[in-house]
Amino acid sequence: MFVSYKWLQEYVDLSGVSATELAEKITKSGIEVEGVEVLNEGIKGVVVGHVVERVQHPNADKLSKCQVDIGQGEPVQIICGAPNVAQGQKVAVATVGAVLPGNFKIKKAKLRGEESNGMICSLQELGSEGKIVPKEYSEGIFVFPADTEVGGDALALLNRDDEVLELGLTPNRSDCLSMLGVAYEVAAILGREVKLPESDLQPVSEKATDYITVNVEAKEDNPLYAAKVIKNVKIGPAPLWLQTRLMSAGIRPHNNVVDITNYILLEYGQPLHAFDYDRLGSKEILVRRAQDGEKFITLDDAERTLTSDHLVITNGTEPVALAGVMGGANSEVNSDTTTVLLEAAYFTGPTIRKASKDHGLRSEASARFEKGVDPNRVRAAGERAAYLIAKYAGGEVLEGSSEVDTMTIEPAVVSITLEKINQVIGIDLTAQDVKGIFDRLQFAVSIEENVITVTAPTRRGDIQIEEDLIEEVARLYGYDNIPMTLPIGSSTPGKLSNYQEKRRLVRQYLEGAGLYQAVTYSLTSEEKAAQFALEKGDFIRLAMPMSEDRSILRLSIMPQLLEVLKYNSARQNDSLAVYETGAVFLANGQEDLPEEQEHLAGAVTGLWHSHSWQGEKKAVDFYVVKGILEGLFAKLGLTEQVSYVQAQVGNMHPGRTAEIHLNGERIGFVGQVHPIMQKELDLKDTYVFELSLKAVLGAETGPLQYESIPRFPSITRDIALVVDKETVSGALKDIILTAGGSLLKEVQVFDLYEGERMEAGKKSLAFSLKYLDPERTLTDEEVTKVHSQVLKDLEEKAGAVLRG
């Protein structure tokens, strides 16, 4: 709901309270003000000008040369490109030195050789949205009424010197979907009175009932329908002040009659509808449910197919409006309308919501009917609208109205004890304090002993139970005034468990490494359920699956992650890295619930690095993914406990896959997806890992230890060893580390050779060994002694000899 600060002042005295202060007070009372927009912020120097003369620009077909009186003596010459500029118009002129939205400054200029001293402005150029500008001015400049004073402040006349509060209303506060509703709320907050709008209607002697009769078949959907008749109406533009108020609320002006009905919708929160009486086709209004398959053309020229769930206004035979949602094209008020039939009705919310939803017609009117309008304001809104039509459209209002009234809605009466109010809020108010709050809200209240009985007005349909009264007292007393107290009783402050902290660390590390978190279904198909499973077991099938593709609880996360890659690759996002932490489900027999184990899985495909400027591209490979895991294990302090063993895993590449062991126990795998499966999924080379997160995060780690930076130099020795092809580098590395003792600090593989100069069945592996003593400088003799022991153990335990 957009609330004009200037407009609100007509109903409540806001002296001494700025728009920003008012917004803060409303927010603190329980209705959030999402923002305050200053309509003329950053705009200055815009006045009303009179186009004294307009001629064609001598050097441009689409430009006009205008002489404009801006109230400063001699007219100034302004070059204008608007197609609708004409002599005699009163227009908005940004003078030289003026500033328009976007910090656009107006300067003297020459356009196609002709001097221009200012700018004739459209409403869009003054900050209005195009969708709320009157249609006749949507493609050109805005024209003021002929009696507008030259030289006046154009922004004030256009209501751009206003501030608009945007209220974020919850569904229960539909009473504030009107200016009067907001006025009652603000008056209660400030402790001031509400001034109701003028509605001094002077009807003519003819009676409305002589022109129209109203019948209602669907009384449950429409308990109140009142029709007024206004004759001799002259259709034209609404007064400028009314148009600008509509635009401030986000509504586009049309003509005086339609604009007045929209104005009342904002003022009273009561939707109205105006029919062209002469185009109605009868002297009867019949409100009924539509027939299934009945056709109807609405104001937007769309043909609607109705059902018996929809409520329609008819002329006795055919629909003329979809009740509470939109009128019909066959009875629309247009420029030649002279007699208006004005509808003021109460429609029930569910019926209107059904029609609005079915036809995709969400309107300001339907939104208010859905949430509930004040039944006691229906007739008053109709009277006020008729008064304004008579005043600004020259109409003659016929006496009375033709109506059907079966309304049974009564004000809610709720009782509560003073003790309960104080107990729930935690304060100590007297009965008179509480009565004063309800008096400010204009709720009728009586007190008998300590029981407070409140009669809530029908405009406040949200007041139904004791808790509603407590809320009203608390918010108007002021949440800031309620004393703060600590909870009574013993409690333990919550915190993350050690497992949760480590899991969060895992996620942070992987996201820092460049992987995106994925969340996939725990349900899969029978075909995929056993793929990549770390532990084989029976499938756990749902008793009533939605589909076969989602019928079995997964044993591995990997198939779902590969589907994520496939989905993205099909949309040209073929370089992607994702991970997921989630549960897999292991069967515990037919009677017991399955065991849930948390796994961590990741999948990487495409380019790992791509620096086009440097011409560098690196595709993902086994060592990229293994490096990610090594960094994770280092982060968790498990580097010494983890090892990798070459292995054969189903659906994985036979030569590029390794099992991951933690303290000698298999906990997962890492490697490349089998080329056949990659082809089936239409993926590039894809490398994956999956491991038991429960095993990783539950592993015992020693306390963190730091080592000082070495002060003494290290000695590096490189060796190339000839071994059998089946020998793995990890086994050799373990022998080297054991033999090297405390002096050997690092061992790295840096070369593998299997060429023609190598004996059949053999290969060469090269290692780099770093020796270091943190307390002193090592001698060659000391290093040679240890290094010789390394070579000896390699030969004895693995048959490895130095390559000649």
N, C-alpha and C positions, 0 to 999 in steps of 0.2 A: 504494500500500500504506500503510495506516494502522497505525502501530506505537505501542502503549501503552508509555509509559516505565515505569510501575509493573509491568506484566506482563513486560517485558523483563528486569527485575531478578531474576526467578525463574530465569533461565538464565545471566546474566552479572552479576558484581559491578560495579555502577556507582557505588560509593562515591567521592565526590570529583569526580564528573562530573555537572554539571546537564544537564537536557534540552537547553537551548540550546547548551551546550558540546559535547554529544554530536552534535547536529545539525551543528555546524560541522566536527567531526572527520570525520563520515561524508561530508559534502559534499566535503571536501578529499581524501578517499580515492577519489573517483570516482563516488559515488552521490549525486545531488542531493537534498537535503532541501528541499522546496518551502515548508515552513512548520512551525511548532510551535504547536499550539493548546492554550492553557490552559483546560481544561474549566470550571473554577469561577471564571474571571476575572470580577471585578465582582460576585460573588455572596457573600453572607454572611448569617448569622443563620437558617439553615434547620436544624431539629432534627426528631427523630422524635417524633410525638405519638400518644397513644392516645385514640380517640374513645370517651369514657365514656358519652355519651348523645347521641342524635340524635332530634330531634322536628321536625315540620313548622313552618316559619316561619308565624306567625299572620297575616301580611299579604301573603304571596307564595306562589304555588303551586309555583314552581320553585326555591325556596330552602329550605335546611335550617338549623335552629339546633342547633349542636353544642357540647357541653361536652368540651373536649379537655385531657387531661393532657399537659403538655410537660416534666414532670420538675422543675417549679419550685414545688411545693406544691399549692395549690388549682388545679383545672382552670380554663381560660379559655374564654370564650364566643367562638365563631367562626361567622360566617354563611358557608355554603358553597353554591355553585350547582351542584356536580357531581352528576350523576344517580346515581352509584354509591356515594356516601358512605353509610356504615352504622355502627351501633354496634359496638364491639369491634375496629374496624380500627386498624392501625398505619399512620400516614400521615406524609407530609413536611409540616411546618408552618413557614411563614415567619413568625417572631415579629415583634412590633412593633419597628421599627427595622431590620429586615432589608432587604437590597437584592437585587433579582432582576435578571436580564439586561435590558439597556436602561436601567440606572440607575433601575429602578422601586422606589421606597421604600415600605415597608409602614408604615402609620400606623393609629392607632385611628380607627374610623369607625362611622357608623350606617347600616345598610341596612334600609330600610323600617321605620324606627323601632326597630330592635333593634341593640344594641351588638355590634361585631365587633372582636376583639383579635388580629388576625393573619389568616393565609390558608392554607388547606389547598391544596397545590400538585399540579398534574399534572406529568408529566415534561417536557412541552413548556414549561411555565412556568419550569422549571429549566434550560432551554437545549437540551434534546434535540430533534432533528428528528422531526416527526410520523411520517415513513415508517419509522423504526427503533424506535418505541415498540411494545411488545407490543399486539396487537389488542384484548385485553380492557381495556386502559387507554388506548386511543387517544381515547376520547370522555369521559374523566373523570379523576379523581385516581388516583395510583399507590398501591397497597397493599403494605406490607412484609410479610414472613413474620411469623407470630404470635409467634415467640420473639425478635423484635427488641427491643433495650433502649430504653425510653422516655427521651427527653432526649439521645440520642446524636446525633452529627454525621450528618445525613442525606446530605450531599454525599459524605462518605467512604464510606458504605454503598453509595451509587449510583455509586461510582468516579468522581465528578465532581471529586475532588481530584487527578486525573491530568493528564498532559500527553501529547498525541498528536503524533507526528512523521509528516508526510506525505512519503513517499518517491516521487520521480519516477523510476521504474525504466525503463531501456532494455530492449528485448526480450531481450538476451543475459543479463540478470541475473535470470532467473526464480527462481533459488535464493532470492532475497530476497522472494519472495511468501509467506513463512512466517516465523513468529516465530523458529523455530530457525535458519533461513537468515540472518536478520538478526543473531541471536545469534552465529553463527560469524563473521560479518563484523565485528561490534563487538568480539568477543573478540580478533580478529586486530589490529584497530586499537589497542586498549588493552593488548594483551599479556597477556590474562587467560584463564582457563579457561571452558569451556562446561559448564553443569550440565544434563544431560538430564532430561526429565520422568519422573515415577514411572510404572511400568507393571507392578506386581507382581500379575499375574493369577493367581487361584486357581480353576481350572476344576472343574466337577463331573465325575463319572465317565462320564456319557454322552458319546458322540462326535458331533461335528458331521456326520461322514460318514454316520451313521445317519439323519439328517434331510434331507440335501440332497446331490445329486450335481451336479457342474459339468462341462459340455462346451463347448468352444469350436471353432466351425467356422472363424471368421475369425481365425486365429492371428497373422497379420501385423498386424492391427489391435489385437489384444488378447492379447499374449504372456503376461500374468499375470493371473489372476482368482482371488481367495481369498474364500471365504464363511464367515463365523462365525455361530453360532446362539446367541442369548441367550433363555432361557425366563423365565417368571414376572416379566415386566417390568411395572412400574406407571407408566403415563403420567401426567405431571403437570408442573408448572413446574420448570425447571432452577434450580439454586442461584442466588441473587441475584448473587454474584460472577461467575458464568459469563455470566449474561444481560448484565450491565453491560459485560463485556469484548467481547461480541459487538456491543453497541450502540456502543461506542467505535470499533469497526472498521467501522461502517456497516451492520451486519446486524441484522435484526429477530428477536427471540426468538420461538419457537413452543411447543415442549414439550421435556422433558428429553432425549429420544432425538435429535430433529432438531437441537436446540441443540448436543448433544455432537458430532454429525458435523460441524456447521459450526465448532465450536471446534477440532476436529482439523484441518480444512481450513486454518484460520489458523495453528495451532501447527506442523503438519508440512508444510503446503503440499500435502497429499494429499487430494483430494476423496474422500469416502465416500458411500455411499447406504444407507439403512435401509429394508427392505421389511417389511410385515406378513406374517409367514410363513403365517398361517392364511388370508390372502386371496390368497396366491400362486397357489393352484389346482393345485399339483403339488409333487413332491419333486425337481424338476429345474430347474437353470438352464442355458439354452442361449444362448450368445452367437453371433450370426450377422449377416450383412448382411440388411437388410430387403428385402422383395419390392416391386417397382414397383407403386405404387398401394395398398399396404397402409395401413390406417387405424390411428390410435393416439391416445388421449386422454391428454394430459399433465396434470401436477398443477394447471396453471392452467385446467383444464376446457376447453381448446381442442383440437379434433380436428385432428390432423396427418396429412397425406398423405405417406407415406414413399417413398423410392426405393432402388435397390440401392446408392447411394452412402452410405447411412446405416447405422450400426451400432446394433443393438438388443439389449437383454437380454430374453430370453423365458422363459416357464415350460415351454418345450418346444414350445409351439404358438403362443401369442399374445404380443405384446410387453408387458413390464411396465415398461420404462424405455428412453428414448433415451440410449444409452450416453454417459456423460461430460457430458451436457447437462441432462436433467431426467427425473425419475421419472414413473411413470404413476399416474393417479387410481385404477386398479384394485388397486393394492398399497400405497397410502399408509398410513403410520403415523398412527393416530388415537387418540382417547381410550380406546377399548376394546381396543387392541392389547395382547396379552400375550406373544407370541413374536416376536422380531425377527431377521430375516436381514440380516446386515451385510456389505455388499459393499466390498472393498478391491481395486482393480484398476489396471492400467497400460494406458491406451489411447494409441494413437499420435496425435500432434498434428494432422496433415492431415485425418484422418477426422473428428475432433471438430470441427475448424474448419468443415468442409464442412457438417455437420449444423447447427451453431450459426448459420452464415450463412444457410443455406437457410430456416430456420424463424424467424429473427430472435430467437433465444434466447441472448442473451449473458449468461452467469452467471459467478459467482466460480469455479465448478468448471471450466467450459469454458475460461475464460481460462488456468487453470493447466495443463490438459491440452494446450492449443494450444502453450504456450511450453515445455512439458516438465517433468515431475515427476521426482523422484529414484526410480529403480526399486528401489533398496535400502531405501527408506523405506516402501514400500507395506505390507508385512506389519506393520512396527512401528507404523504409524498405525492399522491395524486392531486390533492388540493393545491399544494405548492407549485407543482408543474403547470397546472391549469392557470394559476395566477401569473406565472412567468410568461406563458404563451400569450395570455391576454395582454400583458405589458409589452412584450418585445416582438410579438407577431401580429399585433392588432386584432386578436381574436375576441369573440364574444362567447363567454362560458355559459352554457345552459344550466339551469338550476338543478341541483341534486345530481344523482348518478343512478344508473341501472346496475343492480348488483345481486349477487347470491352470497349469503353469509351463513355458513354452517360451522364457523370457527368455534372450537371448544378449548383452545389453549389458554391456560390460566397462569398467572405468576407463580413461581415456585416459593413455597413457604418452608423454611428450614430453621430448626431450633438447635441450640447448642449451649452448653454451660460455660460460664466464664472460667471455671477451673480447667476444663479441657483445653480451651484456647491457650491459657498460660502454660499448661503442662507441655503441650506439643511444641509451642514456639520457644519456651524456655525464658519467659519474661514475666513480669508482674504488673499487668494492666488492670485498671478498675473497669467496672461496667460502663461508666461514663466515657472512659477513653475509647472503649470498643464502639459504643454508640456514636461517638464523634466521627470515627472512621467510616461507619456505614452511612451517617448523615452526609459526609463529603461525597460518598459514592451515589447519593440520592436513592438509597435503599430504605424502604419503610422498616422501622425497627421498634420493637417493644421489649421491655425488661420486666420480668416477674420473678422476684427473689433473685436467684443467680442464673436463671434461664433466659437466654437472649433469643428472641424469635425474629427472624429477618424475612421480609417479603421482597424477593429479588424482582426487579422489573423485567418484562419480557424481552427487552433488548439484551439482557444478560442471560441467555439461555444456558450458559456454562455453569450457572450456580444451581446445584441440585442436591448436594450432600454436605455434611458437616465440614469435611476437609476443604471444600471450596470456600467456606466462610473463613476457615483458619488461614488459608492462603491469602485471601483479601486483606485480612487484618495484618498479616506478617509483611506483605509487600508494601502496604501504605504506611505502616508503622516505620518501615525502613529496615531492609536487611542489614544495612550498616549499623543500625542501632541495637541489633540483637547482640547481647554479650557473648563472647567466645568462651567456651568451656571445654575442658579436656574430658575424653571418655572415662567413665568410671569402670574399674575392673582391671584384672591382669591380662596382659596380652604380649605376644612376642612379635617384634617388628619383622615384617616379611623381607626376604632377600632371596637372591638366586642361589640354588644349590651349586655345589662344585661341578656337577655334571652339566647344569644349565649354563654356567659361566664358560665352561670349555666349549660347549656347543655354539654359544654366541661367538667365541673366539674363532672357531672353525669357519663360521659364516663370514665374519669380518675379513679373515685372511683370504678366503676364496674370492670374495668380491673385490678385495684389494688387488688380487692377482689377475683380475679381468674377467671373471666368470659371473654370469647373471644367474640369480636364483630362479628356479622354476618350481611350480607347484602343480603336480599332475594327479590324475585319478589313481586311487588305490585299487580300483576295479579294472580288470582286463579280460581278455579272451582266453579260451583254453589253449589256443595255438601259441600265445605269447607268454602264458603264465610261467612256463618252465624255463624260458630262455634266460641265460646268464645267472641262474639261481646259484647262490653260494651254498645253500643247503637244499638238497632234493627232498621232496616229501609229497604227500597227498594234496590234491587241490582242495581248496575250501570254496564250495559253490554256494551262491545265494539261493535261497528257497524260491524267491520271486524276482528274478532279475528283470530290469527294464529292457535289456537287449542282450544278445549273445556276446557282443563286444564288451559288455560290462557285467559279466556274470560270475567272475572268479576273482578272489582276493589275490593280489600279486605276491610272488616270491622274490621278485627283483624289481628295482626301480628302473633299470637300464632300458627295457623296451619302451617305456613312456618317454624317456629322455630322447631316444632316437626318433620317436614320433615328433617331438618338438623340433629337432633338427630338420626332419623331412618337411614339416609344415613351413618352416622359415626358408628353407632352400628353394621350395616351390615358388616363393615370393621374392626371389633374387637376393635373399639375405643368406648367402652361402658361406660366410665366415662368422662362426658363432661359437661361443663357449658358455655352457650352462652347467649348473649343479643343482642337486636337490638333497635335502635331508628329510627322510620320511620313513614310515613304517612299512615293513614287509610282514607277512602273516604265515606262521608255521602251524600246521595242523597238530592237534593234541588228541586225536581220536574223534569218535563221533559224538561223545557226550560232553567233553570239555570245550571251553572256549579256546580259540587259537591263541598261540603265543605271538605277541607283537615284538619285533626287534627293529630298532632304528638303524637304518643304513645311510651311508653317504655315497652318492654316485655323481659322476661328472662325465661330460661328453664335449669334445672339442673337434671342430672341423674347419677346413679352409685355411686361410692365412692367419698365422699368429702375429706376425708383424708386417706392416705395409707402409713404408715411408717413400711415397712417390717422388718427393723432391730429391732425396738422396739416391733414388733408384734401388731401394732395398726392399726385398720381399722374402719372407720366410714362412714356408708352409709348416703347419703343425706336424710334429713327428713324435715318436715314442718318448724321446728324451725331454721334450717340452712337458708332456703330461707327467712323466716320472719326476721331473724337476719340481712341478707344482706340489706333488705329494711329499717329496723330500723336504720342501720348505714348510709344509704343514706339520710334518712330524718333528721338524726342528723347533717349530713354534710351541709344540706340545711337550717338548723335552723327551722325545722317543727315538731320536736318531740312532742311538746305539742298540736299541731293542728291535729295530725293524730291518728286515732283509728281503731281497727279491730273488725269486727262484724261477728259472725258465720253466714254462708249463704249457700244457695243452688244455684249453678251455673251450667249451662248445660255443660256436658262432664267433670265435675270435681267430685272428690270423695265427697260423701254427708256428711261425718263426718270430713273431713280434708281440709275444704275450708273456707276462710273468705273474706268478702268484706273489702276494704280499704276505710275509710272515711276521708275526709279532711274538717275540720270545719263543720262536720255533713253531708257533701255532698259525695255521692258515687263517687269515682274516679277510682276504679279498684278492682282487686281481687288477692288473693294469695292462693295456695293450691296444692293438688296432682291431677294429671290427673286421670280420672276415670279408674279403673282397666280394664274395657272392651276395652276402647280406647288404653290403654297401650298394651294390648294383640294384638290388631289389628296392632299396629305399631311395635310389637316385641321389646318393651322397658322394662327395669327394672322400679322400682318405680321412677316416674318422677314428680318433683315439679316445678311449674311455677308461674309467676306473670305477670300481664299486668295492666298498669294504664295510665291515660291521662297525658302525659308529659306536655302538655300545661297548665293543671290545676295546676300541681305541681310547675312548674317553674314560673307561673304567680301569685302564692300565695304571699300575703304580709307577710313579716317577720320583726320583730322588730330589732333594732340595737343589735349587738353582745355585750353581757355583760359577764364580768369575775367575778368570786368570789374568794376570798382569800382562801388559804388552811386552814381548821379548826384548831384552836389552842386548842380547848377544846374537851374532849371525848364525844362520842355519846353513847346512850343507845338503845339496841335492845330488842324488845319484839316479841315473836312468838305466834301466835294464830292459833288454828285449829277450823274451823267453820263447823257446820252441816247445810246444806242447801238442798233445793229441787234439784233433778237431773237436772232440766231444767235451773237452775240459772247459769249464766256464770261468770267466774272469773273477767272479765273486769268490770261488774256492781258493784261487791263487792269492787274492787280496787278503783273505782271512789268514792264510799261512804266513804271509809277509808281515802282517800286523802282530801276530803272535811271536814270531821270531825276532822282530825288531825291538820288542820290549819298550821300555820307557823313553828311549831316545828317538824312536820313530814316531813322528807326529802326523804325517800325512802320506797317503798312498793314492795315486790317481792313475787310471788307465788313459793313455793318450794315443795308442795306435794299435790297429789290427791289420795283419797282412796274411793273405792267403793267395799268393801269386804263383806263377810258373816256376820260380826259383826255389819254391818251398817243397820239401819232400811230400810225397803223397800221404794223405791222412794226417798231415801236420798243419799247424798255423803258428803265427808269431804274434805274441801279445807284448806290448811295451808298457812299462810302468814307470812313473816318476815317484821317487821316495825322498821325503824331506826329513833330515835328522836335526834335532835341536835339543840343547840343554838350557833351561831358563836361568841357570845359576852361573854358567861359565861358557867360555868358547871351546868348542870341541876340537880335538886334534884329528888329523887324518888317520892316525893309528887307531883311535877309539872307534871312528866311523867304519874303518875297514874291517875291524874285528866283528862288529855287529852285522855289517853288510855281508860278510862271508858266511855268517851263521844263517842269514836269510836265504842266500843262494843254496847252501847245503840242505836246508829244510825243504826248499822248493824241489830240489832234485830227488830227495828221499821220499817225500810224501806225495808229489804230483808228477814225478818223472820229467820235470821241467829243466831244460838246460839253456845256458846262455847261447844266444844266436851268434855264430861266428861271422 
